[in-house]
Amino acid sequence: MWPFKKEKEPGNAKFTAFAPLVLASDQVMGPNRLPVGFAYRVKPNNPHDSGWIFLSGKESQEMLDNNPPKICPLNSFLKMDPSLAAITESPVGSAWERSGAQAPWEEVFGFKQSR
């Protein structure tokens, strides 16, 4: 065995353990979270990334600029809200919204990410 075998980055193992991952705003995380009301999918950045971005739909651009979405496990969101499973197999470029936690998901056609 080569004595200088490069160690895998420790952070990579953490991402693998929790994959697939999403980006989620502060409003849809924590004990006082709002339900995910808007979700869109971008091209994943790496094999652990699902490409999904979950928002409440009430965030302002300023709020997102000051508190960017955080990396979270998709499975955590699916456990909290099983209705997300209905949209998470949708392709890159798709976007979905709903008016409340119990409302059905509706596809948003023509959505373009602003940044």
DRENDRENFI-328802 format. One record per residue (C-alpha): residue in one letter; x, y, z. Coordinates in Angstrom, 3 decimals, always signed. Layout:
("A",(X,Y,Z));
...
REM end
This chain:
("M",(+0.000,+0.000,+0.000));
("W",(+1.211,+3.490,-0.840));
("P",(+2.299,+5.105,+2.469));
("F",(+1.014,+8.545,+1.498));
("K",(-2.528,+7.584,+0.714));
("K",(-4.639,+10.695,+0.875));
("E",(-7.250,+10.603,+3.638));
("K",(-10.781,+11.406,+2.644));
("E",(-11.985,+14.765,+3.844));
("P",(-13.824,+14.307,+7.167));
("G",(-16.671,+16.583,+6.064));
("N",(-17.334,+14.387,+3.041));
("A",(-18.249,+11.442,+5.285));
("K",(-20.749,+13.627,+7.142));
("F",(-22.413,+14.669,+3.882));
("T",(-22.557,+11.049,+2.727));
("A",(-24.226,+9.947,+5.961));
("F",(-27.014,+12.530,+5.629));
("A",(-27.457,+12.549,+1.845));
("P",(-29.459,+13.414,-0.096));
("L",(-29.219,+17.033,+1.027));
("V",(-31.305,+20.164,+0.469));
("L",(-30.845,+23.858,+1.112));
("A",(-33.476,+25.195,+3.512));
("S",(-34.242,+28.676,+4.780));
("D",(-34.222,+29.444,+8.500));
("Q",(-38.003,+29.836,+8.377));
("V",(-38.582,+26.143,+7.611));
("M",(-36.190,+24.840,+10.289));
("G",(-36.269,+24.682,+14.076));
("P",(-38.998,+24.434,+16.689));
("N",(-40.976,+27.446,+15.411));
("R",(-40.674,+26.494,+11.765));
("L",(-43.179,+27.329,+9.080));
("P",(-44.189,+24.645,+6.585));
("V",(-42.337,+24.463,+3.276));
("G",(-44.531,+26.482,+0.934));
("F",(-42.202,+26.896,-2.021));
("A",(-39.643,+24.440,-3.380));
("Y",(-37.526,+24.489,-6.494));
("R",(-34.814,+22.267,-7.903));
("V",(-31.522,+23.380,-9.382));
("K",(-28.679,+21.334,-10.819));
("P",(-26.963,+19.541,-7.909));
("N",(-23.460,+20.712,-6.967));
("N",(-22.172,+17.281,-5.935));
("P",(-23.325,+13.653,-5.543));
("H",(-24.788,+14.367,-2.078));
("D",(-26.839,+17.368,-3.201));
("S",(-30.437,+16.747,-4.298));
("G",(-30.638,+20.215,-5.856));
("W",(-33.777,+21.080,-3.854));
("I",(-34.202,+24.443,-2.155));
("F",(-36.981,+24.619,+0.445));
("L",(-38.517,+27.931,+1.517));
("S",(-41.623,+28.981,+3.400));
("G",(-42.534,+31.321,+0.553));
("K",(-42.634,+34.259,+2.952));
("E",(-38.905,+35.091,+2.869));
("S",(-37.816,+38.403,+1.382));
("Q",(-34.738,+38.561,-0.814));
("E",(-33.054,+40.624,+1.899));
("M",(-33.781,+37.906,+4.479));
("L",(-32.258,+35.253,+2.216));
("D",(-29.236,+37.464,+1.492));
("N",(-28.626,+38.013,+5.219));
("N",(-29.381,+34.416,+6.238));
("P",(-28.649,+32.106,+3.304));
("P",(-30.314,+28.679,+3.243));
("K",(-28.538,+25.962,+5.215));
("I",(-27.617,+22.401,+4.232));
("C",(-30.064,+19.879,+5.683));
("P",(-30.944,+16.218,+5.120));
("L",(-33.878,+15.719,+2.760));
("N",(-35.049,+12.772,+4.879));
("S",(-35.595,+15.075,+7.881));
("F",(-38.032,+17.134,+5.841));
("L",(-39.776,+14.033,+4.501));
("K",(-40.321,+12.797,+8.071));
("M",(-41.763,+16.163,+9.150));
("D",(-43.847,+16.591,+5.994));
("P",(-44.533,+13.424,+3.989));
("S",(-46.317,+15.482,+1.291));
("L",(-42.883,+16.593,+0.049));
("A",(-42.351,+13.080,-1.315));
("A",(-44.886,+13.901,-4.037));
("I",(-42.559,+16.521,-5.532));
("T",(-38.998,+15.435,-4.750));
("E",(-38.678,+13.173,-7.794));
("S",(-39.425,+16.122,-10.097));
("P",(-36.649,+17.109,-12.502));
("V",(-34.112,+19.913,-12.239));
("G",(-35.798,+23.196,-13.181));
("S",(-39.120,+22.342,-11.571));
("A",(-40.757,+24.517,-8.917));
("W",(-43.718,+23.862,-6.640));
("E",(-45.834,+25.908,-4.255));
("R",(-48.790,+25.541,-1.931));
("S",(-50.896,+27.988,+0.054));
("G",(-50.617,+26.156,+3.388));
("A",(-49.398,+23.029,+5.141));
("Q",(-52.529,+21.049,+4.225));
("A",(-52.921,+22.471,+0.706));
("P",(-51.962,+20.418,-2.351));
("W",(-48.713,+21.104,-4.187));
("E",(-49.101,+22.981,-7.466));
("E",(-46.397,+23.134,-10.101));
("V",(-45.082,+26.602,-10.931));
("F",(-44.417,+26.826,-14.661));
("G",(-41.816,+29.254,-16.001));
("F",(-40.042,+29.809,-12.659));
("K",(-36.577,+31.317,-13.070));
("Q",(-34.185,+31.540,-10.152));
("S",(-33.271,+35.201,-9.664));
("R",(-29.683,+34.574,-8.540));
REM end
